[in-house]
Amino acid sequence: MITRAQILTLILNRLKMLGEELHKPALVQATEQTRLFGDKADLDSMGLVTLIADLEYDLQQHVGRSVSLVDEKAMSRLTSPFRRVDYLADYLVELLNVPKS
């Protein structure tokens, strides 16, 4: 089973790699409050797609099942899970049905 802390680590590690590749220090030093998409975000739409695809791969490796992060459930939320790192981590906890601690 994967924990929220492990999910957060996966997200932050992927952002660090993307930040290094894109030469964006804010992504290298991302925190839970880092914006992923929208105003003042350091990722463009292609960067977000890359992050999502990489996270789906990472999650499959860690939990042993395919996970689709972009679906009707994600898109119908009032607050997008792709707006900030903490929102994405919470969404993944809910999606994978794991404890938040």
Summary of the structure (lengths in Angstrom):
residues: 101
radius of gyration: 12.6
end to end distance: 12.4
largest distance: 34.5
contacts: 284
relative contact order: 0.21
helix: 57%
strand: 2%
